[in-house]
Amino acid sequence: MHFVEAKSLLTGSDGYYGMNIYRGCTHGCIYCDSRSKCYRFTHPFEDIEVKQNAPELLEKALKSKRRTCMIGTGAMSDPYMHCEEELRLTRKCLQVILKYGFGAAVQTKSDRILQDIDLLTEINKSAKCVVQMTLTTYDDDLCRILEPNVCGTKRRVEVLEAMKERGIPTVVWLTPILPFINDTEENITAILNECARVGVKGVIDFGMGLTLREGDREYYYAALDKHFPGMKERYIQRYGNAYELPSPKAKELKSIFRKICEDKGMLSTPEKCFRFIGEMPPKYKQMSIFDL
């Protein structure tokens, strides 16, 4: 990893801000879109760029805001990758969020988030906290191939359960669904049933497929050659160089997805999930005798 002094941290508008404390990732997910050349990395993806002044930048930004909102992290780079174990920059940023009364929306695949469950609990009490966890395959053996350097699905479900016990709402990203690999009814059903069991508020799906761009595609195809011989040729024959690669079973799987979510009372569209994640709860003033 290498360290930089960033000039800014937050992106977005007054209603919702995002931040990436790190740039790059060490989780090694074979399908990672963040590897795409359009993001213009000037360093190897695993050589993590650390915004070492992130907490200071965040404090400067938040103390100048006239109203609170949700602060999201994890959209591009996981805030709980391996270097967080040592650096604890995500924790320091959560402390700033708590200090100024903002909400937090944290997206991760890692059980390292449990190290900060105390802060997440306090943020949820004073404002709002939403933990988002990516689940792609119920089979932990397959998970170790698709996402080799991070905890498996069963452990992530335990994280979701721990959040439920603390009253912290959760959202699951059921994406990507890889054609001919994890696009089975059994996989989708097993994940959704676990989501319902641990009280997940909503599940995000983008059409039961994946996307590939230059940079990401080459990395993914190299992994297919290593772990699924002959699969790359199957992809090329069916999809060519397409950006969107829907599963051949997408319609069937989407129908199963919607039915289970409806039956279990879970939000099932990206729009509803994002609205839930981004909305701050209203702040009620303390009543006085003059309000009676």
C-alpha positions, 0 to 999 in steps of 0.5 A: 500500500502507499499513502497520499494526502487527499485534497477532498473526500466526500462526493455527492449532494446535501441529501447523501454523500459518499466517500472512499477512504481507500482506492484498490482492494485486496479481496481478490474478487474475480468479477470486480468492476472497480478494476475497469480501466475507466476508473483510471488507476495509476497503480496496481489494483492491489497496491492500496492507495490510502487517503491517510488524511481522510478523518481530518478531511471528513471532520472539516467537511461535516462540521461545516454542513448545515444539516445532517444526512447519510454518509456512505462508504464502500461503493468502490473500495471495501472499507474493511479490507486487510489494511484496515486491520492496522490503519483503522481509518474507517473507524476514525471516520465513523467516530467523526460521523458519530461526533457530528450526528450524521448517519452511516451507510457501510457496504462491505464483504468483510467480518472486520466490520464487527470490530466497529459494531460499537460505533455503528450501534451508537450511530444508529441510536443517534441518527441512522446506520445501515450495513450492506453486505454482498452475498453472491453464492451460498456455497462457501467452497464456490465463494472461496473461488469467486471471492478468495481473500475475504470471509465466506458467505456463512460468516457474512450471514453471521455478521448480518445476524449480529447487526440484527441483534443490535437493531442495525438495519441491513441490506444485501447486494445479491450481485453479481450473478455469474452465468453458468456458475452461481445462477441457480434456483437453489443458490438464489433461494438459499441466500434469500431464505437466510436474508429473511431469517436474519431480518434483512430489510431489502435485497438489491439485484440488478437483473441476475447477471454481471457487467464486464468492461475493459480491464475487468473482463481480462481479469475475470476471463483469466480466473475462468481459465484457471478455475472453470476450463472452457467457460471463457469460450462459452462466455465469448460465444454467447456474449461477445464483448457485451457490457451486460451479461444477463444469465440465460435464466434471468427471467426465471430467477428474477421471478423467484427473487421477487416472490420470496422477497414479497413473501418475506416482506423484504424490499426488492427493487434497487429504487426502494432499497436506495431510498431506504439507505439514503433517508435520514429519520426525522428529528423530533424536538422535545415537547414542552408544556406549551406544545400540550 
